[in-house]
Amino acid sequence: HDAKVARQFGAKGIGLTRTEHMFFDDQKIVAMREMILADSVEGREKALAKLLPYQKADFYGILKAMDGCHVNIRLLDPPLHEFVPHDKAGQETMANEMGVSVSEIKKRVNSLAENNPMLGHRGCRLGITFPEITAMQTRAILGAACQLKKEGFNPRPEIMVPLIGTVQELKQQKSIILATSKEVFAEYGVEVEFEVGTMIEIPRAALTAAKIAEEAQYFSFGTNDLTQMTFGYSRDDIASFLPAYMEKKILKVDPFQVLDQEGVGQLIKMAVENGRATRPNLRTGICGEHGGEPSSVKFCAKVGMNYASCSPFRVPIARLAAAQAAVEE
């Protein structure tokens, strides 16, 4: 639905598909929770087999709606605590589903608690500790693309590895993606061109962009997390001190609403330049909340980015800002 709406507003593709947001339907969330709460590879693979057809159907619909356009799909990036059941009824449902006691489910839920979940077991860290998740998602994305190609469509999927801070993380995940792609293409008897890229959202990734570009075919700047980690401000908690900061002129604007060009912007500019020093044809884009904010879009155009990504209803604003940036140039 969102893909169709975005295209009607003039979008030329999708800069960020958040796969974890696909799991909130009743049946999907049960399978998702089963996968997270499983205590063995076999248990996770059993749950992933249930999730695979759901994922494939979603990707099929998105790629079809965006036929001929780039569709950038981010691998799973859930703060795990958001997806497990904390209420008694939810824990009882999962105990019945998995054939274990409620106390066992409670124990597993408690074991997943983190002091700082946004800096915890999420993003590529999840795919590295549980490679079967990356394999399932790759299978779903490329299986949907192969099916569409056989039906005469032109799917253009991109697979994005989130939250990397080192090139080794990207290499490890990329090896799973490429190995799985060979299996999928053999299974369908058809091949689909796709790219593997990464989200630059950790300052270390921006600082080592030249190295990361050896493995990544494109960079997508996740400016929400990049802002959070560069300032050291929690996006969820900034409201407690932001009014005082604005009143005392410490900050002119909320940095989560308007991109901080002086600090975060310098990291972005450096990463674009250093990434292209390694890979001259490196495509770059922005996919945080700033992608729909005019001054931020203009800054991204100025540093040489290829695209801005935002929510469907902000597409007209982003297009206007991009047009103004081109005229001002």
C-alpha positions as a Markdown table, in Angstrom:
| # | Residue | x | y | z |
|---|---|---|---|---|
| 1 | His | 0.0 | 0.0 | 0.0 |
| 2 | Asp | 2.7 | 2.5 | 1.0 |
| 3 | Ala | 4.7 | 1.6 | -2.2 |
| 4 | Lys | 1.7 | 2.4 | -4.4 |
| 5 | Val | 1.0 | 5.7 | -2.5 |
| 6 | Ala | 4.6 | 6.8 | -2.8 |
| 7 | Arg | 4.7 | 6.1 | -6.5 |
| 8 | Gln | 1.5 | 8.1 | -7.0 |
| 9 | Phe | 3.3 | 11.0 | -5.3 |
| 10 | Gly | 6.2 | 10.7 | -7.7 |
| 11 | Ala | 8.6 | 8.5 | -5.9 |
| 12 | Lys | 11.2 | 6.9 | -8.2 |
| 13 | Gly | 11.9 | 3.9 | -6.0 |
| 14 | Ile | 12.2 | 3.0 | -2.3 |
| 15 | Gly | 15.2 | 4.1 | -0.3 |
| 16 | Leu | 14.3 | 2.1 | 2.8 |
| 17 | Thr | 12.0 | -0.9 | 3.4 |
| 18 | Arg | 11.9 | -1.6 | 7.2 |
| 19 | Thr | 11.3 | -5.4 | 7.3 |
| 20 | Glu | 10.7 | -5.6 | 11.1 |
| 21 | His | 7.6 | -3.4 | 10.6 |
| 22 | Met | 6.0 | -6.2 | 8.6 |
| 23 | Phe | 5.6 | -8.5 | 11.6 |
| 24 | Phe | 2.9 | -6.8 | 13.7 |
| 25 | Asp | -0.1 | -8.8 | 12.2 |
| 26 | Asp | -1.4 | -11.5 | 14.6 |
| 27 | Gln | 0.0 | -14.6 | 12.8 |
| 28 | Lys | 3.3 | -12.9 | 11.9 |
| 29 | Ile | 4.0 | -11.6 | 15.4 |
| 30 | Val | 3.5 | -15.1 | 16.9 |
| 31 | Ala | 6.0 | -16.6 | 14.4 |
| 32 | Met | 8.4 | -13.7 | 14.9 |
| 33 | Arg | 8.3 | -14.1 | 18.7 |
| 34 | Glu | 8.8 | -17.9 | 18.3 |
| 35 | Met | 12.0 | -17.1 | 16.3 |
| 36 | Ile | 13.3 | -14.6 | 18.9 |
| 37 | Leu | 12.4 | -16.8 | 21.9 |
| 38 | Ala | 13.8 | -20.1 | 20.4 |
| 39 | Asp | 16.9 | -21.4 | 22.2 |
| 40 | Ser | 18.4 | -23.4 | 19.4 |
| 41 | Val | 19.1 | -23.2 | 15.7 |
| 42 | Glu | 16.5 | -25.8 | 15.0 |
| 43 | Gly | 13.9 | -23.8 | 16.9 |
| 44 | Arg | 14.7 | -20.6 | 15.0 |
| 45 | Glu | 14.7 | -22.4 | 11.6 |
| 46 | Lys | 11.2 | -23.9 | 12.4 |
| 47 | Ala | 9.9 | -20.3 | 13.1 |
| 48 | Leu | 11.7 | -18.8 | 10.1 |
| 49 | Ala | 10.1 | -21.4 | 7.8 |
| 50 | Lys | 6.7 | -19.9 | 9.0 |
| 51 | Leu | 7.9 | -16.4 | 8.4 |
| 52 | Leu | 9.4 | -17.0 | 4.9 |
| 53 | Pro | 6.1 | -17.1 | 3.0 |
| 54 | Tyr | 4.9 | -14.0 | 4.7 |
| 55 | Gln | 8.1 | -12.1 | 3.9 |
| 56 | Lys | 8.1 | -13.3 | 0.3 |
| 57 | Ala | 4.5 | -12.2 | -0.3 |
| 58 | Asp | 5.2 | -8.8 | 1.2 |
| 59 | Phe | 8.4 | -8.3 | -1.0 |
| 60 | Tyr | 6.5 | -9.6 | -4.1 |
| 61 | Gly | 3.8 | -6.9 | -3.6 |
| 62 | Ile | 6.4 | -4.1 | -2.9 |
| 63 | Leu | 8.7 | -5.0 | -5.9 |
| 64 | Lys | 5.6 | -5.4 | -8.2 |
| 65 | Ala | 4.3 | -1.9 | -7.1 |
| 66 | Met | 7.7 | -0.5 | -7.8 |
| 67 | Asp | 8.4 | -2.4 | -11.0 |
| 68 | Gly | 11.5 | -1.1 | -12.8 |
| 69 | Cys | 12.6 | 1.0 | -9.8 |
| 70 | His | 15.2 | 0.4 | -7.1 |
| 71 | Val | 13.8 | -1.1 | -3.9 |
| 72 | Asn | 16.2 | -0.9 | -1.0 |
| 73 | Ile | 15.3 | -3.6 | 1.6 |
| 74 | Arg | 17.0 | -3.4 | 5.0 |
| 75 | Leu | 17.6 | -6.7 | 6.7 |
| 76 | Leu | 16.0 | -7.2 | 10.1 |
| 77 | Asp | 16.8 | -4.5 | 12.7 |
| 78 | Pro | 14.5 | -5.0 | 15.7 |
| 79 | Pro | 15.4 | -4.0 | 19.2 |
| 80 | Leu | 14.4 | -7.5 | 20.5 |
| 81 | His | 12.6 | -6.2 | 23.6 |
| 82 | Glu | 10.0 | -4.5 | 21.4 |
| 83 | Phe | 8.9 | -7.8 | 19.9 |
| 84 | Val | 8.7 | -10.2 | 22.8 |
| 85 | Pro | 5.5 | -10.5 | 25.0 |
| 86 | His | 5.8 | -8.8 | 28.3 |
| 87 | Asp | 2.2 | -9.4 | 29.3 |
| 88 | Lys | 0.9 | -12.7 | 30.9 |
| 89 | Ala | -1.6 | -13.4 | 28.0 |
| 90 | Gly | 1.1 | -13.0 | 25.4 |
| 91 | Gln | 3.5 | -15.2 | 27.3 |
| 92 | Glu | 0.8 | -17.9 | 27.6 |
| 93 | Thr | 0.1 | -17.8 | 23.9 |
| 94 | Met | 3.8 | -18.3 | 23.1 |
| 95 | Ala | 4.1 | -21.1 | 25.7 |
| 96 | Asn | 1.2 | -23.0 | 24.0 |
| 97 | Glu | 2.7 | -22.3 | 20.5 |
| 98 | Met | 6.2 | -23.5 | 21.4 |
| 99 | Gly | 5.1 | -26.4 | 23.8 |
| 100 | Val | 7.0 | -25.1 | 26.8 |
| 101 | Ser | 6.0 | -23.7 | 30.2 |
| 102 | Val | 5.0 | -20.1 | 30.8 |
| 103 | Ser | 7.9 | -19.8 | 33.3 |
| 104 | Glu | 10.3 | -20.9 | 30.5 |
| 105 | Ile | 8.9 | -18.2 | 28.2 |
| 106 | Lys | 9.2 | -15.6 | 31.1 |
| 107 | Lys | 12.8 | -16.7 | 31.6 |
| 108 | Arg | 13.7 | -16.2 | 27.9 |
| 109 | Val | 11.9 | -12.8 | 27.8 |
| 110 | Asn | 13.9 | -11.7 | 30.9 |
| 111 | Ser | 17.2 | -13.0 | 29.3 |
| 112 | Leu | 16.7 | -10.7 | 26.3 |
| 113 | Ala | 16.4 | -7.5 | 28.5 |
| 114 | Glu | 19.2 | -5.0 | 27.7 |
| 115 | Asn | 20.3 | -1.9 | 29.6 |
| 116 | Asn | 20.6 | 0.0 | 26.3 |
| 117 | Pro | 18.6 | -1.8 | 23.6 |
| 118 | Met | 19.3 | 0.7 | 20.9 |
| 119 | Leu | 23.0 | -0.1 | 21.3 |
| 120 | Gly | 22.4 | -3.7 | 21.9 |
| 121 | His | 21.6 | -7.0 | 20.0 |
| 122 | Arg | 20.1 | -5.5 | 16.8 |
| 123 | Gly | 21.0 | -4.8 | 13.2 |
| 124 | Cys | 23.8 | -6.8 | 11.7 |
| 125 | Arg | 24.6 | -8.2 | 15.1 |
| 126 | Leu | 21.5 | -10.2 | 15.0 |
| 127 | Gly | 22.4 | -11.6 | 11.5 |
| 128 | Ile | 25.9 | -12.4 | 12.7 |
| 129 | Thr | 24.8 | -14.3 | 15.8 |
| 130 | Phe | 21.9 | -15.9 | 13.9 |
| 131 | Pro | 23.0 | -16.2 | 10.3 |
| 132 | Glu | 19.8 | -18.3 | 9.5 |
| 133 | Ile | 17.8 | -15.0 | 9.8 |
| 134 | Thr | 19.9 | -13.3 | 7.0 |
| 135 | Ala | 19.6 | -16.4 | 4.8 |
| 136 | Met | 15.7 | -16.5 | 5.2 |
| 137 | Gln | 15.3 | -12.8 | 4.4 |
| 138 | Thr | 17.6 | -13.1 | 1.4 |
| 139 | Arg | 15.6 | -16.1 | 0.2 |
| 140 | Ala | 12.4 | -14.2 | 0.6 |
| 141 | Ile | 13.6 | -11.1 | -1.2 |
| 142 | Leu | 15.3 | -12.9 | -4.2 |
| 143 | Gly | 12.5 | -15.5 | -4.4 |
| 144 | Ala | 9.9 | -12.8 | -4.8 |
| 145 | Ala | 12.2 | -11.1 | -7.4 |
| 146 | Cys | 12.7 | -14.3 | -9.4 |
| 147 | Gln | 9.0 | -15.0 | -9.4 |
| 148 | Leu | 8.3 | -11.5 | -10.8 |
| 149 | Lys | 11.0 | -11.8 | -13.4 |
| 150 | Lys | 9.4 | -15.1 | -14.6 |
| 151 | Glu | 6.1 | -13.2 | -14.9 |
| 152 | Gly | 7.6 | -10.6 | -17.1 |
| 153 | Phe | 8.3 | -7.8 | -14.5 |
| 154 | Asn | 11.6 | -6.0 | -13.9 |
| 155 | Pro | 12.3 | -6.2 | -10.2 |
| 156 | Arg | 15.4 | -4.2 | -8.9 |
| 157 | Pro | 16.0 | -5.3 | -5.3 |
| 158 | Glu | 18.8 | -4.0 | -3.2 |
| 159 | Ile | 19.8 | -5.8 | 0.1 |
| 160 | Met | 21.0 | -3.5 | 2.9 |
| 161 | Val | 23.0 | -4.6 | 5.9 |
| 162 | Pro | 22.1 | -2.3 | 8.9 |
| 163 | Leu | 24.1 | -1.0 | 11.8 |
| 164 | Ile | 27.6 | -2.0 | 10.7 |
| 165 | Gly | 30.6 | -0.4 | 12.4 |
| 166 | Thr | 33.3 | -2.5 | 10.8 |
| 167 | Val | 33.9 | -3.8 | 7.3 |
| 168 | Gln | 34.2 | -7.3 | 8.7 |
| 169 | Glu | 30.6 | -7.2 | 9.8 |
| 170 | Leu | 29.5 | -6.3 | 6.3 |
| 171 | Lys | 31.7 | -9.0 | 4.7 |
| 172 | Gln | 30.3 | -11.7 | 6.9 |
| 173 | Gln | 26.7 | -10.8 | 6.1 |
| 174 | Lys | 27.5 | -10.3 | 2.4 |
| 175 | Ser | 28.9 | -13.8 | 2.2 |
| 176 | Ile | 25.6 | -15.3 | 3.5 |
| 177 | Ile | 23.6 | -13.2 | 1.1 |
| 178 | Leu | 25.7 | -14.2 | -2.0 |
| 179 | Ala | 25.7 | -17.9 | -1.0 |
| 180 | Thr | 21.9 | -17.9 | -0.5 |
| 181 | Ser | 21.4 | -16.0 | -3.8 |
| 182 | Lys | 23.1 | -18.9 | -5.7 |
| 183 | Glu | 20.7 | -21.4 | -4.1 |
| 184 | Val | 17.6 | -19.3 | -4.9 |
| 185 | Phe | 18.6 | -18.7 | -8.6 |
| 186 | Ala | 19.3 | -22.4 | -9.0 |
| 187 | Glu | 15.9 | -23.2 | -7.5 |
| 188 | Tyr | 14.0 | -20.8 | -9.7 |
| 189 | Gly | 16.1 | -21.3 | -12.9 |
| 190 | Val | 16.4 | -17.6 | -13.4 |
| 191 | Glu | 18.8 | -14.9 | -12.1 |
| 192 | Val | 18.0 | -11.4 | -11.0 |
| 193 | Glu | 20.5 | -8.5 | -10.7 |
| 194 | Phe | 20.7 | -7.1 | -7.2 |
| 195 | Glu | 23.0 | -5.0 | -5.1 |
| 196 | Val | 24.4 | -5.4 | -1.6 |
| 197 | Gly | 24.9 | -2.1 | 0.4 |
| 198 | Thr | 24.9 | -0.9 | 3.9 |
| 199 | Met | 23.4 | 1.7 | 6.1 |
| 200 | Ile | 25.9 | 4.2 | 7.5 |
| 201 | Glu | 24.5 | 5.1 | 10.9 |
| 202 | Ile | 27.4 | 4.5 | 13.3 |
| 203 | Pro | 30.1 | 7.2 | 13.4 |
| 204 | Arg | 32.9 | 4.5 | 13.0 |
| 205 | Ala | 31.3 | 3.4 | 9.7 |
| 206 | Ala | 31.4 | 7.0 | 8.4 |
| 207 | Leu | 35.0 | 7.3 | 9.5 |
| 208 | Thr | 36.1 | 4.1 | 7.8 |
| 209 | Ala | 33.9 | 4.6 | 4.7 |
| 210 | Ala | 36.8 | 4.0 | 2.3 |
| 211 | Lys | 37.3 | 0.5 | 3.6 |
| 212 | Ile | 33.6 | -0.2 | 3.8 |
| 213 | Ala | 33.1 | 0.9 | 0.1 |
| 214 | Glu | 35.3 | -2.1 | -0.9 |
| 215 | Glu | 32.4 | -4.3 | 0.0 |
| 216 | Ala | 29.3 | -2.0 | -0.3 |
| 217 | Gln | 27.8 | -1.2 | -3.6 |
| 218 | Tyr | 25.9 | 1.7 | -2.1 |
| 219 | Phe | 25.6 | 3.7 | 1.1 |
| 220 | Ser | 22.3 | 4.7 | 2.7 |
| 221 | Phe | 22.8 | 7.2 | 5.5 |
| 222 | Gly | 20.5 | 6.4 | 8.5 |
| 223 | Thr | 20.6 | 9.9 | 10.0 |
| 224 | Asn | 18.3 | 9.1 | 12.9 |
| 225 | Asp | 20.9 | 6.8 | 14.5 |
| 226 | Leu | 23.8 | 8.7 | 13.2 |
| 227 | Thr | 22.5 | 11.9 | 14.9 |
| 228 | Gln | 21.8 | 9.9 | 18.1 |
| 229 | Met | 25.3 | 8.4 | 18.3 |
| 230 | Thr | 27.1 | 11.6 | 17.2 |
| 231 | Phe | 25.4 | 13.9 | 19.7 |
| 232 | Gly | 25.0 | 11.2 | 22.4 |
| 233 | Tyr | 21.4 | 12.2 | 22.7 |
| 234 | Ser | 18.7 | 9.5 | 23.0 |
| 235 | Arg | 16.0 | 10.2 | 20.4 |
| 236 | Asp | 13.4 | 8.8 | 22.8 |
| 237 | Asp | 14.5 | 11.0 | 25.7 |
| 238 | Ile | 15.6 | 14.3 | 24.2 |
| 239 | Ala | 12.2 | 15.9 | 25.1 |
| 240 | Ser | 13.2 | 16.1 | 28.7 |
| 241 | Phe | 16.0 | 18.7 | 28.0 |
| 242 | Leu | 15.4 | 20.0 | 24.5 |
| 243 | Pro | 13.1 | 22.9 | 25.5 |
| 244 | Ala | 15.8 | 24.2 | 27.9 |
| 245 | Tyr | 18.4 | 23.8 | 25.2 |
| 246 | Met | 16.3 | 25.7 | 22.7 |
| 247 | Glu | 15.4 | 28.5 | 25.2 |
| 248 | Lys | 19.1 | 28.9 | 26.2 |
| 249 | Lys | 20.2 | 28.9 | 22.5 |
| 250 | Ile | 22.4 | 25.9 | 23.0 |
| 251 | Leu | 20.5 | 24.3 | 20.0 |
| 252 | Lys | 18.7 | 26.3 | 17.4 |
| 253 | Val | 16.6 | 23.4 | 16.2 |
| 254 | Asp | 15.8 | 19.8 | 17.2 |
| 255 | Pro | 18.7 | 17.8 | 15.5 |
| 256 | Phe | 16.3 | 14.9 | 14.9 |
| 257 | Gln | 14.0 | 17.1 | 12.8 |
| 258 | Val | 16.7 | 19.2 | 11.0 |
| 259 | Leu | 20.0 | 17.7 | 10.0 |
| 260 | Asp | 23.0 | 19.0 | 12.0 |
| 261 | Gln | 25.2 | 20.1 | 9.0 |
| 262 | Glu | 28.1 | 21.2 | 11.2 |
| 263 | Gly | 28.7 | 17.9 | 13.0 |
| 264 | Val | 26.7 | 15.0 | 11.6 |
| 265 | Gly | 26.9 | 16.6 | 8.2 |
| 266 | Gln | 30.7 | 16.6 | 8.2 |
| 267 | Leu | 30.6 | 12.8 | 8.9 |
| 268 | Ile | 28.3 | 12.4 | 6.0 |
| 269 | Lys | 30.4 | 14.5 | 3.6 |
| 270 | Met | 33.6 | 12.7 | 4.6 |
| 271 | Ala | 31.9 | 9.3 | 4.1 |
| 272 | Val | 30.6 | 10.2 | 0.7 |
| 273 | Glu | 34.0 | 11.5 | -0.4 |
| 274 | Asn | 36.1 | 8.7 | 1.0 |
| 275 | Gly | 33.6 | 6.0 | -0.2 |
| 276 | Arg | 33.8 | 7.3 | -3.7 |
| 277 | Ala | 37.6 | 7.5 | -3.5 |
| 278 | Thr | 37.4 | 3.7 | -3.2 |
| 279 | Arg | 34.4 | 3.1 | -5.5 |
| 280 | Pro | 33.9 | 6.1 | -7.9 |
| 281 | Asn | 30.4 | 5.0 | -8.9 |
| 282 | Leu | 29.2 | 4.5 | -5.3 |
| 283 | Arg | 25.5 | 5.5 | -5.0 |
| 284 | Thr | 24.6 | 7.3 | -1.8 |
| 285 | Gly | 21.3 | 8.4 | -0.3 |
| 286 | Ile | 19.7 | 9.5 | 3.0 |
| 287 | Cys | 17.0 | 7.4 | 4.6 |
| 288 | Gly | 16.4 | 9.0 | 8.0 |
| 289 | Glu | 13.6 | 11.4 | 9.1 |
| 290 | His | 15.7 | 14.2 | 7.6 |
| 291 | Gly | 15.0 | 12.8 | 4.1 |
| 292 | Gly | 11.7 | 14.7 | 4.0 |
| 293 | Glu | 13.0 | 18.0 | 5.5 |
| 294 | Pro | 13.9 | 20.7 | 2.9 |
| 295 | Ser | 17.1 | 22.1 | 4.3 |
| 296 | Ser | 18.4 | 18.6 | 5.0 |
| 297 | Val | 17.6 | 17.4 | 1.5 |
| 298 | Lys | 19.4 | 20.4 | 0.0 |
| 299 | Phe | 22.5 | 19.7 | 2.1 |
| 300 | Cys | 22.5 | 16.0 | 0.9 |
| 301 | Ala | 22.3 | 17.3 | -2.7 |
| 302 | Lys | 25.2 | 19.6 | -2.1 |
| 303 | Val | 27.4 | 16.8 | -0.8 |
| 304 | Gly | 26.7 | 14.8 | -3.9 |
| 305 | Met | 24.1 | 12.3 | -2.8 |
| 306 | Asn | 22.0 | 10.5 | -5.5 |
| 307 | Tyr | 18.7 | 10.3 | -3.7 |
| 308 | Ala | 16.6 | 11.2 | -0.6 |
| 309 | Ser | 14.2 | 8.7 | 0.9 |
| 310 | Cys | 11.2 | 9.6 | 3.2 |
| 311 | Ser | 7.8 | 8.5 | 4.2 |
| 312 | Pro | 5.2 | 8.4 | 1.3 |
| 313 | Phe | 3.3 | 11.5 | 2.3 |
| 314 | Arg | 6.5 | 13.6 | 2.5 |
| 315 | Val | 7.6 | 12.7 | -1.1 |
| 316 | Pro | 6.2 | 15.9 | -2.7 |
| 317 | Ile | 8.1 | 18.1 | -0.1 |
| 318 | Ala | 11.3 | 16.1 | -0.7 |
| 319 | Arg | 10.9 | 16.4 | -4.5 |
| 320 | Leu | 10.4 | 20.2 | -4.2 |
| 321 | Ala | 13.5 | 20.6 | -2.0 |
| 322 | Ala | 15.5 | 18.5 | -4.5 |
| 323 | Ala | 14.3 | 20.6 | -7.4 |
| 324 | Gln | 15.2 | 23.8 | -5.5 |
| 325 | Ala | 18.7 | 22.4 | -4.7 |
| 326 | Ala | 19.2 | 21.7 | -8.4 |
| 327 | Val | 18.1 | 25.3 | -9.4 |
| 328 | Glu | 20.3 | 26.9 | -6.7 |
| 329 | Glu | 23.3 | 24.9 | -8.0 |
